[in-house]
Each structure stands twice: as C-alpha cells, then as structure tokens.
Amino acid sequence: MNKGELIKAISAEAKTCSDAETGRCLNAFIGIIKKALKKGDKVAIAGFGTFSISHRKARTGVNPQTGAALKIPAMKVPKFKAGSDFKKIVR
C-alpha cells in the first residue's frame, strides 16, 4: 500500500473526510512525528507502537567494489518499535 492508497483507505474508513482533507491530516501527522524525533522526543501511540531515535556508533566498513576499508561515522537513525497489540494482529 502506498501513500495515496493509504489516504483513500483512511478516508473510506472514517467516512467523514474527503481524500484531500485526509491527505492533509496524514501529512500533518508525519510532519509532527519528524519534528518530535528531530528534537529527540519519542512518539508513543498506544496499541500501535513507538517512534524514537537510535544512536549508531562509528564503525569501519568495507567498500564492496574495491575491498578498501572506510570509516562510517556515528549517526542518529529513526526507529519504530511495534506495540504488543499491533504485533498480535500481524502474527
């Protein structure tokens, strides 16, 4: 399912919003999560999961074409941990 299909599905399920309104709401939702993670906050949605930031240490990697060693810098990466209710549904 892509973003357009998700918007149509949410709009059909809610039965109160047009596709355009649903799209604006979804974009706002995504934007709020991005801003919160950028500030270092977690976003927890009960019954669904938690969005957070994980820290990766610097490490040495290998260029697969040349075999040369290269330094991979430390970085922050987004992480999602599914909630237990969500995991039960997917199983």
Secondary structure per residue as TSV (DSSP state, phi and psi in degrees):
chain	resnum	aa	ss	phi	psi
A	1	M	-	360.0	128.0
A	2	N	-	-97.5	-178.7
A	3	K	H	-61.7	-43.0
A	4	G	H	-61.2	-42.8
A	5	E	H	-66.5	-37.2
A	6	L	H	-63.5	-44.5
A	7	I	H	-59.5	-45.8
A	8	K	H	-63.2	-40.3
A	9	A	H	-66.5	-42.5
A	10	I	H	-64.5	-45.0
A	11	S	H	-60.2	-42.8
A	12	A	H	-67.9	-39.1
A	13	E	H	-69.4	-42.4
A	14	A	H	-73.2	-34.2
A	15	K	S	58.2	17.6
A	16	T	S	-125.6	-10.6
A	17	C	S	-124.5	149.9
A	18	S	-	-77.8	168.0
A	19	D	H	-60.2	-38.4
A	20	A	H	-65.4	-43.8
A	21	E	H	-65.0	-42.3
A	22	T	H	-62.2	-40.8
A	23	G	H	-61.5	-42.5
A	24	R	H	-64.5	-39.9
A	25	C	H	-65.2	-43.4
A	26	L	H	-63.9	-43.0
A	27	N	H	-63.0	-38.4
A	28	A	H	-64.8	-42.8
A	29	F	H	-59.2	-47.9
A	30	I	H	-63.4	-42.8
A	31	G	H	-62.2	-40.8
A	32	I	H	-65.0	-41.6
A	33	I	H	-62.8	-43.6
A	34	K	H	-60.7	-44.7
A	35	K	H	-63.8	-42.1
A	36	A	H	-63.8	-43.9
A	37	L	H	-67.0	-36.9
A	38	K	H	-62.0	-35.4
A	39	K	H	-77.2	-11.8
A	40	G	T	96.3	7.4
A	41	D	-	-83.9	161.0
A	42	K	-	-99.6	152.9
A	43	V	E	-122.2	111.1
A	44	A	E	-109.3	127.7
A	45	I	E	-117.4	110.3
A	46	A	T	-56.2	133.1
A	47	G	T	81.9	-6.2
A	48	F	T	-119.5	-63.2
A	49	G	E	164.5	-173.1
A	50	T	E	-128.8	129.6
A	51	F	E	-96.2	133.7
A	52	S	E	-151.3	179.5
A	53	I	E	-110.5	136.1
A	54	S	E	-114.2	146.8
A	55	H	E	-105.6	126.0
A	56	R	E	-102.9	135.1
A	57	K	-	-75.0	157.3
A	58	A	-	-65.8	146.4
A	59	R	E	-152.8	171.0
A	60	T	E	-103.3	130.2
A	61	G	E	-116.2	-178.1
A	62	V	E	-128.1	130.8
A	63	N	-	-72.0	117.9
A	64	P	T	-66.6	-24.1
A	65	Q	T	-79.1	-40.4
A	66	T	T	-107.4	-18.9
A	67	G	-	80.5	0.9
A	68	A	-	-74.3	143.1
A	69	A	E	-74.8	142.1
A	70	L	E	-140.2	150.5
A	71	K	E	-86.3	129.7
A	72	I	E	-106.1	118.7
A	73	P	-	-71.0	160.6
A	74	A	-	-64.5	147.6
A	75	M	E	-156.3	162.3
A	76	K	E	-98.8	139.3
A	77	V	E	-132.8	144.8
A	78	P	E	-71.1	148.8
A	79	K	E	-139.8	144.7
A	80	F	E	-127.6	128.0
A	81	K	E	-115.7	117.8
A	82	A	E	-68.5	141.1
A	83	G	-	-75.3	163.9
A	84	S	H	-64.4	-38.2
A	85	D	H	-62.5	-42.0
A	86	F	H	-65.5	-41.1
A	87	K	H	-62.6	-39.9
A	88	K	H	-61.7	-38.6
A	89	I	H	-68.3	-37.9
A	90	V	H	-76.2	-27.4
A	91	R	-	-59.7	360.0
